[in-house]
């Protein structure tokens, strides 16, 4: 697989840079401010593949995933009541569940589906609840160390700002250095981060101003865990704390002067830690949903939702086979047929039912597995039974949830408009089909196959003329039954669907 090549190379580089490590930690993480979507999943996959490559080289490994739920609630996304604006500025873990569950929080609402998806995908992860870690005090010494080095951190941040940027923002380097504190503080009066640090005593105590209430308070941060390191300091601090040797990121973290560029300097100069190997991964797109995925727009798709239409192994294959610098797309439209076909071609040992057949035949037999088995046997197909059960459900989800326009269902009433355009000869053929179906209610698929091909046959027709006549007959029947020019294999369809409704739709004697 192409992904193994880059992951092996990354593992070799990591081992050369950390030759004496007892445990090799790869990392990923997200702020659960909305749906943890399939783009975020690439963060996990990239770290997972490097972890697996390290493991194959005999190293003890782990993959950690940080829930940055001590981050502030920044804005009310689509789908969340506007009243939640009152919580802006609080930690995500302290904001109520948007669906009103008293035992949950805003952060948990979006964490749970992601965790469930990773379990279904069989990706082993150690999760880190950053709120719990900050509030437990395990980061206290790191916070105080950063506070005691705040001017040095300010200089690092200033070094990544151009003179033009400093001018546009009105930044005076001396004033910035003097007033900079590498923490945000959640006010004990409001629970929000609309605060300003006024003083630090060099040990464990700060004085801060709550902007909303205008109140000042002196707080011992070793007892009241209401401070969080700013992101560009927090990230390298955690690299050092967890011993991270690899962590990927999207373009926002990879661009020049971004959080990784700043973070690696902070890691070396403040926390005395060699920063982890970093790899940028490209965008993952989607087809068939009509608009670009966006958490803020409320139309982001989670990995758990992807598992409604993709088998776990197929979904992993789609991600695993691409190098991080290659973008690719997931499909909610008919492109998914090709993806399943390609996967099956690379994994022929299971002999799985093609996804397009699961969709096509599945709806014909109304998703009844036993009926589908009968259809497949009649057509001479033999597929793995477990794959049929598995893919039938996924095919149903794909069709009903995302492609209802592709659904094939019997008309509710006679298609009079179409029947009025038919020739007398065509009407006679359809009438014969109706009569035969009334007489042969127990006919097999094979019997019906012979019938539908025989009805348009006439002795003097050439082979080409016969094929043309059969196509015209099928077109008539499909229009009368489902209002479409074509449809599933006609004999199979007639065998599987409601026979009484078919007979009603083929009866246009009064037209």
Buried (B, 14 or more C-beta within 10 A) or exposed (E): EEBBEBBBEBBEBBBEEBEEBEEBBBBBBBBBBBBBBBBBBBBBBBBBBBBBBBBEBEBEBBBBBBBBBBBBBEEBBEBBEEEBEEBBBBBBBBBBBBEEEEEBBBBBBBBBBBBBBBEEBEBEBEEBBBBEBBBEEEBBEBBBBBBEBBEBBBBBBBEBBEEEEBEEEEBEEEEBBEEBBBBBBBBBEBBBBBBBBBEBEEEBBBBBBBBEEEEEBEBEBBEBBBBBBBBBBBBBBBBBBBBBBBBBBBEEBBEEEBBBBBBBBBBBBBBEBEBBBBBBBBEBBBEBBEEEBBBBEEBBBBBBBBBBBBBBBBBBBBBBBBBBEEEBBBBBBBEBBEBBEBBBEEEEEEEBBBBBBBBBBBBBBEBBBEBBBBBBEBBEBEBBEEBBEBBBBBBBBBBEEBBEEBEBEBBEEBBEEBBEEBEEEBBEBBBBBBEBBEEEEEBEBEEBBEBBBEBBEEEEBEEEEBEEBBEBBBBBBBBBBBBEEEBBBBBBBBBBBEBEEBBBBBBBEEE
